């Protein structure tokens, strides 16, 4: 009988070296990843980890079983093989499936190292991760949440069904957080983490209002007439924010109650209920970083995986075809593929930066102007000059002597110490008569890992984007407008006497440096907004499609870059879900909650909105309202459009949905509220103002 633990241990031992070498290569390429702990798990355990969102323990809830069953069926029918799962933590934890081929395991390891770099350096992940010296420590926090909620569900004075009902309600609203703020920004407790399972006796909203009234120094008669008990109750239960509150969950936690069916009234929550809300809200902030950067993060990992596995031969000759099939499946997945879109956008970022660097230098050549650029510059000769040095391109045992000469001249592209050790190992090996490939001093294995002979500068030249066959024509496609724009910023710059002199100064790391810079501060929305250019859309053959009410089918709507960008931005804004904020916690002076859908041209799914209102009611305990705008099409407009072969013109109408524990009802929307929720233009709600500088 096979012992799974023995098999897993044996598999893990074979991956020790690739993991160590991948880390060294990643750092040599300029990445700065979190430490990574690798775990080899069986097939079924991998499905469990995926169901739990990458962690081994989560709080008790039925959805984990649903996730597991879905993943198991996808895996069984070949609809979604899981190669790995990695979580954002310091250290990161990566789980590799035991049954993967060696080439797949190596691909996963290089992919994970790039993910760990993204986790450690992207500021959107930092909104959760900046938790003091202990780091994010997400695994411990989520495990503590699991223990607390499990303990609550096991208490004899708590109905387990009530715990599950509450988890259902909070989970339905878990994306209604302020994704642009740290997790602790809207907390009512001072310390990070889940609030203790106790009530705060000082947190009494009615008492706070009474204290404010006392400061007015009113007579008792006026006090009774104006600020009676009913007024106090209404104003003490709610809050009227001056600005819309995006963290709906925090507002519900701080000001919500629980509806008691027996009395038909809202009653104060039990302390354990606040603990559950806090725990799930905190986890929502943890996963927000992943949701906001899916395209960037997966594209980043895929890019560096391809550099290491293909470009640096991390996949051995007997593994390369397996790896090529692996990458083809990843990039060839149907639908909106974040791996493919992200990979292509990162390559575009690299290409633009490298091309700009070369153009800037060529425009500084004496006599070269935007007007005569293409006639004065032989771009074929430029392309040849940008090819990597032969010894750099072919770094390895065969070029060791040439690299040694470069190292002796102080060439920054060569790791002089590694070259010296390799030479010593070769000489000692030749003296021992074993062919000179290895030496007793343990010199670097430059046969399998030739990159050990190069620095980041050398690797950047070896993989220079403008020397790749698919990008050799990139300079030829530069427009006059781009040349004029670059020349506009050249005032008192030093000039080059010749093209050769200019090309000698080209910075081969410009593309990678720009990628690292972008990786630090962007999320998917800002990334797509900034770098999905007309050129990218044109060369990638991107287009938008929509459902035609006239033709009653989907059709291509536009190939215009602005339309493609807008469609993608809407798809990624707020995790691809409607943006809902708190407008009023004392709506109509009745203690009702008023939520507002920030309408950006895309209408709500009203059936889903009605169900979500019911969940919000469970956390508020009183009537809940949702203001939105819908686009209405009359039957006559649709018929007229069909006759003309055009799309019907709809009319925008404000609507307010209300739920008070019975049925969801629909009402006309006050014009003032409508004005508060509609955007003058499409509102992508991208990032904090202080990041826009």
C-alpha positions in Angstrom: 0.0 0.0 0.0 1.3 3.5 -0.9 2.0 5.8 2.0 0.9 9.3 1.0 3.1 11.0 3.5 6.2 9.1 2.3 5.4 10.0 -1.4 4.8 13.7 -0.5 8.1 13.8 1.5 10.0 12.2 -1.4 8.5 14.7 -3.9 9.3 17.6 -1.6 13.0 16.5 -1.3 13.3 16.5 -5.1 12.0 20.2 -5.2 14.5 21.6 -2.6 17.1 22.4 -5.2 14.7 24.0 -7.8 13.1 26.1 -5.1 16.5 27.4 -3.8 17.7 28.1 -7.3 14.5 29.8 -8.4 14.8 32.1 -5.4 18.4 33.0 -6.3 17.4 33.6 -9.9 14.4 35.7 -8.9 16.6 37.9 -6.7 19.2 38.2 -9.5 16.5 39.4 -11.8 15.7 42.2 -9.4 12.7 40.7 -7.6 12.3 41.1 -3.8 9.9 38.3 -2.7 8.6 37.4 0.7 10.2 34.2 2.0 8.2 31.2 0.6 7.4 28.0 2.4 6.5 25.2 0.0 4.2 22.4 0.8 3.5 19.3 -1.3 -0.1 18.1 -0.9 -2.2 15.4 -2.4 -4.9 15.8 -5.0 -7.8 15.9 -2.5 -6.0 18.3 -0.1 -5.4 20.7 -3.0 -9.1 20.8 -3.8 -9.7 21.5 -0.1 -7.2 24.4 -0.1 -8.8 25.9 -3.2 -12.2 25.7 -1.5 -10.8 27.4 1.6 -9.2 30.2 -0.5 -5.7 29.0 0.0 -5.8 28.3 3.8 -6.0 25.0 5.7 -8.6 26.3 8.2 -11.6 28.6 7.9 -14.6 29.3 10.0 -17.4 26.8 9.8 -19.8 27.5 6.9 -21.6 25.5 4.2 -20.0 27.5 1.3 -16.7 25.8 1.8 -18.2 22.4 1.0 -20.0 24.0 -2.0 -16.6 25.4 -3.2 -15.0 22.0 -2.7 -17.6 20.1 -4.7 -17.4 22.6 -7.5 -13.6 22.4 -7.7 -13.7 18.6 -7.5 -16.1 18.3 -10.5 -14.1 20.8 -12.5 -10.9 18.8 -11.8 -12.6 15.5 -12.7 -13.9 16.7 -16.0 -10.8 18.5 -17.0 -12.3 22.0 -16.7 -9.7 23.5 -14.3 -6.6 21.6 -13.2 -5.0 23.2 -10.2 -1.2 23.4 -10.4 -0.7 25.4 -7.2 -2.1 27.8 -4.8 -0.2 30.5 -2.9 -1.4 33.0 -0.3 -0.3 36.5 0.5 1.5 36.3 3.7 5.0 36.9 5.2 6.2 34.3 4.8 4.1 33.2 1.8 2.8 29.6 1.8 2.7 27.8 -1.5 1.0 24.4 -2.0 2.2 22.2 -4.9 0.2 19.2 -6.0 2.1 16.0 -5.6 0.9 14.5 -9.0 2.4 17.4 -11.0 5.1 16.6 -13.5 8.6 18.0 -12.7 8.3 20.6 -15.4 5.0 21.7 -13.9 6.5 21.9 -10.4 9.3 24.1 -11.6 6.9 26.3 -13.5 4.8 26.7 -10.3 7.9 27.5 -8.2 9.0 30.3 -10.6 5.5 31.5 -10.8 5.2 31.6 -7.0 8.4 33.5 -6.5 7.1 36.3 -8.7 3.8 36.2 -6.8 5.6 36.6 -3.5 7.5 39.6 -4.9 4.2 41.2 -5.9 2.7 40.5 -2.5 5.7 42.1 -0.8 5.9 45.2 -2.9 2.5 46.2 -4.2 0.9 49.0 -2.1 -2.6 47.6 -2.5 -1.5 44.4 -0.7 0.2 46.7 1.8 -3.2 48.1 2.9 -3.7 44.8 4.7 -0.1 43.7 5.2 1.2 46.8 7.0 0.4 45.3 10.5 3.5 46.1 12.4 6.6 44.0 13.0 4.6 40.8 12.8 3.7 41.4 9.2 0.3 40.4 7.8 0.4 36.9 9.5 -2.8 36.1 7.6 -2.7 32.3 8.3 -2.7 32.9 12.0 -5.4 35.6 11.8 -7.7 33.5 9.7 -7.1 30.5 12.0 -8.0 32.6 15.0 -11.2 33.7 13.3 -12.0 30.1 12.6 -11.5 29.2 16.3 -13.6 32.1 17.6 -16.5 31.5 15.3 -16.4 27.8 16.0 -16.3 28.4 19.7 -19.3 30.8 19.4 -21.3 28.2 17.4 -20.6 25.6 20.1 -21.8 27.7 23.0 -24.9 26.3 24.6 -26.6 29.7 24.8 -26.1 30.3 21.0 -28.2 28.8 18.2 -25.8 27.4 15.6 -28.4 28.2 12.9 -28.3 31.9 14.0 -24.5 31.9 13.6 -24.8 30.5 10.1 -27.6 33.0 9.3 -25.3 35.8 10.4 -22.4 34.5 8.4 -24.7 34.3 5.3 -25.7 37.9 5.7 -22.2 39.2 6.2 -20.8 37.1 3.4 -23.4 38.6 1.0 -22.0 42.0 1.8 -18.3 41.2 2.1 -17.3 43.3 -0.9 -19.0 46.4 0.4 -15.8 47.6 2.1 -13.6 50.7 1.5 -11.0 49.0 -0.7 -8.9 52.1 -0.8 -8.3 52.2 3.0 -6.4 50.0 5.4 -8.4 47.4 7.2 -8.2 49.2 10.5 -9.3 52.7 9.2 -13.0 52.4 10.0 -12.7 50.3 13.2 -14.3 51.2 16.5 -11.6 49.4 18.4 -8.0 50.7 18.8 -6.1 47.5 18.1 -5.9 45.6 14.9 -7.6 42.2 14.8 -11.1 40.9 15.6 -12.9 42.8 18.4 -13.2 40.9 21.7 -16.5 39.1 22.4 -17.6 41.8 24.9 -19.8 44.9 24.7 -18.3 48.4 25.2 -20.4 50.1 27.8 -19.2 53.5 26.6 -20.4 53.0 23.1 -24.0 54.3 23.6 -25.2 56.5 20.7 -28.2 57.8 22.7 -26.0 58.8 25.5 -23.7 60.6 23.1 -26.7 62.6 21.7 -27.9 63.5 25.2 -24.5 64.8 26.1 -24.5 67.0 23.0 -27.9 68.4 24.0 -26.7 69.1 27.5 -24.0 71.3 26.2 -26.7 73.5 24.6 -27.7 74.6 28.1 -31.5 74.6 27.3 -34.3 74.9 29.7 -36.0 71.7 30.8 -39.3 72.9 29.1 -37.6 73.3 25.7 -35.6 70.2 26.3 -38.9 68.1 26.7 -40.8 69.8 23.9 -38.0 69.6 21.2 -35.9 66.7 22.1 -38.4 64.1 23.3 -37.6 60.4 23.8 -38.9 59.5 20.3 -36.5 62.0 18.8 -33.6 60.8 20.8 -34.3 57.2 19.9 -34.4 58.0 16.2 -31.3 60.1 16.2 -29.4 57.8 18.6 -30.0 54.7 16.5 -28.8 56.2 13.3 -26.1 58.4 11.8 -26.2 60.8 8.9 -22.8 60.8 7.3 -21.7 64.1 5.7 -20.1 62.1 2.9 -21.1 58.7 1.5 -19.5 55.9 3.5 -18.0 53.2 1.3 -17.3 50.7 4.1 -20.9 49.5 4.5 -19.9 46.6 6.6 -18.2 48.9 9.2 -21.3 51.1 9.3 -23.5 48.1 9.9 -21.2 46.8 12.6 -21.1 50.1 14.4 -24.7 51.2 14.1 -26.7 48.1 13.1 -29.1 46.0 15.3 -30.8 42.7 15.1 -34.5 42.3 14.0 -36.5 40.3 16.6 -39.4 38.6 14.9 -41.2 38.0 18.2 -41.5 41.7 19.0 -41.2 43.0 15.5 -38.6 45.5 16.6 -34.9 46.1 16.4 -32.9 45.0 19.4 -29.3 45.3 20.4 -26.9 42.7 19.1 -25.3 40.1 21.2 -21.5 40.7 21.6 -20.7 37.5 19.7 -22.6 38.9 16.6 -20.2 41.8 16.4 -17.3 39.5 16.7 -18.5 37.5 13.7 -19.1 40.6 11.6 -15.6 41.9 12.5 -13.9 38.6 11.6 -15.5 38.3 8.2 -15.0 42.0 7.4 -11.3 41.6 8.2 -11.0 38.6 5.9 -12.7 40.6 3.2 -9.9 43.2 3.4 -7.3 40.5 3.2 -8.8 39.1 0.0 -9.4 42.6 -1.5 -5.8 43.0 -2.5 -6.0 39.8 -4.6 -9.3 40.9 -6.2 -8.0 44.3 -7.1 -4.8 43.1 -8.7 -5.8 39.8 -10.4 -4.7 40.9 -13.9 -1.5 42.6 -12.7 -0.5 39.8 -10.2 -1.1 36.9 -12.5 0.4 38.7 -15.5 3.5 39.6 -13.4 3.9 36.0 -12.2 3.4 34.6 -15.8 6.0 37.1 -17.2 8.8 36.2 -14.8 7.9 32.5 -15.0 8.4 32.7 -18.8 11.8 34.5 -18.3 13.0 31.9 -15.9 11.6 28.7 -17.4 12.0 29.5 -21.0 14.5 32.3 -21.3 16.9 31.0 -18.7 16.4 27.3 -19.3 15.0 26.5 -15.9 13.0 23.9 -17.7 15.5 21.3 -18.9 15.7 20.1 -22.5 13.6 17.0 -21.5 11.1 19.2 -19.7 10.6 22.0 -22.2 7.8 20.5 -24.2 5.8 19.8 -21.0 6.4 23.3 -19.9 5.4 24.7 -23.3 2.1 22.8 -23.1 1.7 24.1 -19.5 2.1 27.7 -20.6 -0.2 27.2 -23.6 -3.0 26.0 -21.4 -2.5 28.9 -19.0 -2.5 31.5 -21.7 -5.1 29.8 -23.9 -7.9 29.6 -21.3 -11.1 31.0 -22.8 -12.9 34.2 -21.7 -11.3 37.1 -20.0 -8.0 35.5 -19.1 -6.1 37.5 -16.5 -2.9 35.6 -17.2 -2.9 36.4 -20.9 -4.1 40.0 -20.5 -1.7 40.7 -17.7 1.2 39.1 -19.5 0.7 41.1 -22.6 0.2 44.4 -20.7 3.4 43.9 -18.7 5.3 43.2 -21.9 3.8 46.3 -23.4 4.9 48.3 -20.3 8.4 46.9 -20.8 8.4 47.6 -24.6 7.3 51.2 -24.2 9.9 52.0 -21.6 12.7 50.4 -23.6 11.6 52.1 -26.8 11.3 55.5 -25.1 14.9 55.1 -23.8 16.3 54.4 -27.2 14.2 57.2 -28.9 15.4 59.7 -26.3 19.0 58.9 -27.1 18.6 58.8 -30.9 16.9 62.2 -30.8 20.0 63.6 -29.0 22.2 62.7 -32.0 23.5 65.8 -33.8 21.3 66.6 -36.7 18.5 64.2 -35.8 15.0 65.7 -35.4 11.5 64.3 -35.3 11.0 65.4 -38.9 14.0 63.5 -40.3 14.2 60.7 -37.7 13.1 57.8 -40.0 15.2 59.1 -42.9 18.4 59.8 -41.0 18.4 56.7 -38.7 18.9 53.2 -40.3 16.6 51.3 -38.0 17.9 47.9 -39.3 21.4 48.9 -38.1 19.9 50.0 -34.8 18.2 46.7 -34.3 21.5 44.8 -35.0 23.3 47.1 -32.6 20.8 46.4 -29.8 21.4 42.6 -30.0 23.1 41.3 -26.8 26.8 40.8 -26.7 27.5 37.2 -28.0 29.2 36.2 -24.7 26.2 37.5 -22.7 23.6 35.9 -25.0 25.4 32.6 -24.9 26.6 32.7 -21.3 27.8 29.3 -20.2 30.8 27.0 -20.3 31.5 27.8 -24.0 31.8 31.6 -23.3 33.6 31.4 -20.0 36.9 32.8 -21.3 35.1 35.7 -23.1 33.2 36.5 -19.9 36.4 36.4 -17.9 37.9 39.0 -20.2 34.8 41.2 -19.7 35.0 40.7 -16.0 38.7 41.7 -16.0 37.6 45.0 -17.6 35.1 45.6 -14.9 32.0 45.0 -17.1 28.9 45.4 -14.8 27.1 42.8 -16.8 29.3 39.9 -15.5 29.4 38.4 -12.1 33.2 38.5 -11.7 33.2 36.3 -8.6 31.1 33.6 -10.2 33.2 33.6 -13.3 36.4 33.3 -11.2 34.9 30.3 -9.3 33.8 28.7 -12.5 37.2 29.1 -14.0 38.8 27.6 -10.9 36.4 24.7 -10.9 37.1 24.1 -14.6 40.9 24.2 -14.2 40.9 21.9 -11.3 38.5 19.5 -13.1 40.8 19.5 -16.1 43.8 18.7 -13.9 41.8 15.8 -12.4 41.0 14.5 -15.8 37.2 14.7 -15.5 36.6 17.0 -18.4 36.8 20.2 -16.5 33.1 20.7 -15.9 33.2 20.7 -12.1 35.7 21.3 -9.4 36.1 20.2 -5.8 35.5 23.8 -4.5 31.9 23.5 -5.5 31.9 26.0 -8.3 28.6 27.2 -9.8 26.8 24.7 -12.1 27.0 26.9 -15.2 25.9 24.1 -17.4 22.4 23.9 -15.8 22.3 27.5 -14.4 24.3 29.7 -16.8 22.6 32.8 -15.4 24.9 32.5 -12.3 27.6 34.1 -14.5 25.6 37.3 -15.1 24.4 40.2 -13.0 20.9 41.8 -13.4 22.4 44.1 -16.0 23.7 41.1 -18.0 20.4 39.3 -17.7 18.5 42.4 -18.8 20.7 42.6 -21.9 20.2 38.9 -22.5 16.4 39.3 -22.4 16.2 42.8 -23.9 12.7 43.3 -25.3 13.8 45.2 -28.4 16.1 42.4 -29.5 13.3 39.8 -29.4 12.2 38.8 -32.9 8.6 39.8 -32.3 9.6 43.3 -31.3 12.4 44.1 -33.7 10.1 46.4 -35.7 8.9 48.4 -32.7 11.1 51.4 -33.4 9.9 51.5 -37.0 6.3 51.9 -35.9 7.0 55.0 -33.8 4.8 57.8 -34.9 5.8 61.4 -35.6 3.5 62.5 -32.8 5.5 60.4 -30.3 8.8 61.7 -31.6 7.5 65.3 -31.2 6.3 64.6 -27.7 9.7 63.2 -26.7 11.7 66.0 -28.3 9.6 68.6 -26.6 11.3 67.8 -23.3 14.8 68.0 -24.6 16.3 71.4 -23.9 19.9 71.7 -22.7 20.8 68.1 -23.0 24.1 66.7 -24.1 24.3 65.6 -27.7 25.8 62.5 -29.2 28.2 62.8 -32.2 26.9 59.6 -33.8 24.2 56.9 -33.6 26.8 54.4 -32.3 27.7 56.6 -29.5 24.0 57.1 -28.6 23.4 53.3 -28.6 26.3 52.6 -26.4 24.4 54.6 -23.7 21.2 52.6 -24.0 19.9 51.3 -20.7 19.0 47.7 -21.2 17.3 47.6 -17.7 14.9 50.5 -18.6 12.0 48.1 -19.3 12.4 46.1 -16.1 13.0 49.2 -14.0 9.7 50.6 -15.3 7.9 47.4 -14.6 9.1 47.4 -11.0 8.0 51.0 -10.6 4.5 50.2 -11.9 4.2 47.1 -9.8 4.6 49.1 -6.7 1.6 51.5 -6.9 -1.0 50.3 -9.4 -4.1 48.1 -9.2 -6.0 46.5 -12.1 -8.1 49.6 -12.8 -5.3 52.1 -12.8 -3.0 49.6 -14.7 -5.5 49.1 -17.5 -6.4 52.8 -17.6 -2.7 53.8 -17.9 -1.3 51.2 -20.2 -4.1 49.8 -22.4 -3.1 52.1 -25.3 -4.4 52.5 -28.8 -1.3 50.6 -30.0 -2.0 47.7 -27.6 -5.6 47.4 -28.7 -4.7 47.6 -32.4 -1.9 45.1 -32.3 -3.7 42.7 -29.9 -6.9 42.8 -32.0 -9.0 43.6 -28.9 -12.7 44.6 -29.3 -15.9 45.0 -27.3 -19.1 43.1 -27.8 -22.6 43.6 -26.5 -26.1 42.1 -26.7 -28.1 43.7 -29.5 -31.7 44.2 -28.6 -32.4 44.9 -32.2 -30.7 41.8 -33.6 -31.4 39.7 -30.4 -27.8 38.4 -30.4 -24.3 39.3 -29.3 -22.2 41.2 -31.8 -18.9 43.2 -32.0 -19.7 46.7 -30.8 -16.3 48.5 -31.2 -12.6 48.2 -31.9 -11.9 51.7 -30.5 -9.3 51.7 -27.7 -11.3 54.0 -25.5 -14.3 51.7 -25.7 -12.2 48.6 -25.0 -10.6 50.4 -22.0 -13.9 51.6 -20.7 -15.5 48.1 -20.9 -12.5 46.6 -19.0 -12.5 49.3 -16.4 -16.1 48.8 -15.7 -15.5 45.1 -15.4 -12.7 45.6 -12.8 -14.0 48.5 -10.8 -15.0 47.5 -7.3 -14.1 43.8 -8.0 -16.5 43.9 -11.0 -19.4 44.5 -8.6 -21.7 47.5 -8.1 -20.3 50.2 -5.8 -22.7 50.7 -3.0 -22.3 53.3 -0.2 -24.1 54.5 2.9 -26.0 57.7 2.3 -28.0 58.0 5.5 -28.4 56.0 8.7 -31.5 57.8 9.7 -33.4 58.1 6.5 -36.7 60.0 6.7 -35.9 60.5 10.4 -37.1 56.9 11.1 -33.8 55.1 11.8 -33.9 53.5 8.3 -30.8 52.8 6.3 -30.4 54.4 2.9 -27.8 52.8 0.6 -26.8 54.4 -2.7 -25.7 52.6 -5.8 -23.1 54.8 -7.5 -24.5 54.6 -11.0 -21.9 54.7 -13.7 -24.0 53.8 -16.7 -24.4 50.1 -15.8 -27.7 49.1 -14.1 -28.0 46.8 -11.2 -29.1 43.2 -11.4 -32.4 44.0 -9.6 -33.1 40.4 -8.6 -29.6 40.2 -6.9 -30.1 43.6 -5.4 -33.4 42.6 -3.8 -31.8 39.5 -2.2 -28.9 41.6 -0.9 -31.3 44.1 0.7 -32.7 41.2 2.7 -29.3 40.4 4.0 -28.6 44.0 4.9 -31.9 44.1 6.8 -30.6 41.3 9.0 -27.6 43.4 9.9 -29.5 46.7 10.4 -32.7 45.4 12.1 -34.8 48.2 10.6 -36.1 49.0 7.1 -33.3 49.2 4.5 -33.5 51.3 1.3 -31.4 51.2 -1.9 -31.3 54.1 -4.3 -30.3 53.3 -7.9 -30.9 54.3 -11.5 -32.3 52.0 -14.1 -32.5 52.3 -17.9 -36.0 51.7 -19.2 -36.9 50.8 -22.8 -40.5 51.2 -24.0 -41.9 48.5 -26.3 -42.4 51.2 -29.0 -38.7 52.2 -28.8 -37.6 48.6 -29.2 -40.0 48.0 -32.2 -38.8 51.2 -33.8 -35.1 50.3 -33.3 -35.7 46.8 -34.8 -37.2 48.3 -38.0 -34.2 50.6 -38.3 -31.6 48.0 -37.4 -30.3 50.2 -34.6 -30.2 50.0 -30.8 -33.2 51.4 -28.9 -32.7 54.5 -26.8 -33.6 54.0 -23.2 -34.5 56.5 -20.5 -32.8 56.7 -17.1 -35.2 56.6 -14.2 -34.4 56.8 -10.5 -35.8 54.1 -8.2 -35.7 53.3 -4.5 -36.1 49.7 -3.3 -37.2 49.1 0.3 -37.2 46.0 2.4 -38.8 46.0 5.9 -38.9 42.3 6.6 -41.9 41.6 4.3 -41.6 42.1 0.6 -39.2 44.2 -1.4 -41.1 47.3 -2.6 -40.3 49.8 -5.3 -40.7 53.6 -5.0 -39.8 56.8 -7.0 -36.5 58.2 -6.1 -36.1 61.7 -4.7 -34.3 63.9 -7.3 -31.8 65.1 -4.7 -30.8 61.6 -3.9 -30.6 60.7 -7.6 -28.2 63.6 -8.0 -26.0 62.2 -5.2 -25.6 58.8 -6.8 -25.3 59.5 -10.5 -21.9 60.3 -12.1 -21.4 63.1 -14.5 -19.0 60.8 -16.3 -18.1 57.2 -15.8 -16.8 56.9 -12.3 -14.1 54.3 -12.0 -13.5 55.1 -8.3 -9.9 54.0 -8.7 -7.5 55.1 -5.9 -6.9 57.5 -3.1 -6.4 61.2 -4.0 -2.9 61.3 -2.4 -1.8 58.6 -5.0 -2.8 60.7 -8.0 0.1 63.1 -7.8 
